[in-house]
Amino acid sequence: MFKLKEKELKTGIMLLAIGSIIYFLVKIRIVLLPFIAGILLAYLLYPILDFLKRKNVPGTWAVYILALIFLLLSLIFAFLLVPAFFNEVSGLSSTLPEYIQTINDFIGRINREYRRAEMPSTVKEALDRSLKKAEEQLIKFLESFTDKIINGISSFFTLLLAPVITYYILKDLDRLKRGIIRLIPASKRGLFYYLGSEINEVILGYFRGQVWLSVIVAIFSTIALLILKIPFNIILGLIAGFSNMIPYVGPILGSIPAIFLALLRSPGKALTVLVLFFLIQQLENSFISPRIISKEVGIHPLVVIFSLLVGAELLGFWGLLLAVPIAGSLKVTARILYREFYAGE
């Protein structure tokens, strides 16, 4: 009779438990969003908290000081940027019919040009169908664009819970650590500390680097669009910045709205926006990114792409944002656990 080794049985049970937890988390993913954002914010703010503690500021007071700094920065951000952002959203809503009409006129011109061209009837019929479908899809997208922005703003207000969650995580961090450590057998605590520090290094390095890169790209993009007098430059700059946090595809996705709005002004302006966004990305990829990110995650591009697809399917935007650090953490975990349990066999 085939018998499982004790180690194999434990591994199977552990994998089954992990799979069950992941399945449960996927089912409640909408509820998890503010918690994910809160944990992420706590990760980003923890180095400041640690610095205050090392300066002999008591733990509770360090959290209060950090919360006050965060609140002041948020208020400054709100007073400076939020009114301009909502004005641009309002302006976009009011000018949307004009843009739709411009697109209709543009498609109409293309229609007239190609109808005058000499081509077989079958080709013309195929082009007719393609153009009609493209026009319908484009108009449908534009008509729902404002709704998508409003839904995004609603999600943003839901995420306002995140700072509250961050506050309680940082306030009770030592207690949370002690509670987790008590769950770990004493013989495995050294391994747990080492694993935690390695994962922490991957996640912290990735997110700190990506936040800085996104801020830089958002500022450069907004300035470029402002100089070119492209409307809604703040919105488009923020989209470019946020999208930049998604590896590979993010910069492309972030540039599409700006290029599209520039195209409605003139093809030349769209080309200029395309070139400027390309130069910003080259500057980031060649000079800024290597210094900030510096191979913190260290996973193959194919694994990155696969992780992004899985993340997008499970959690949408947040899945795209978290896919790479999670993949990096899983790689570190697999390497350490394999070395601990199997390398000597």
Helices and strands as residue ranges (DSSP letters): H 6-27, H 29-54, H 59-116, H 121-158, H 161-171, H 173-183, G 186-188, H 189-227, H 233-243, H 249-265, H 267-283, I 284-288, H 289-292, H 301-341
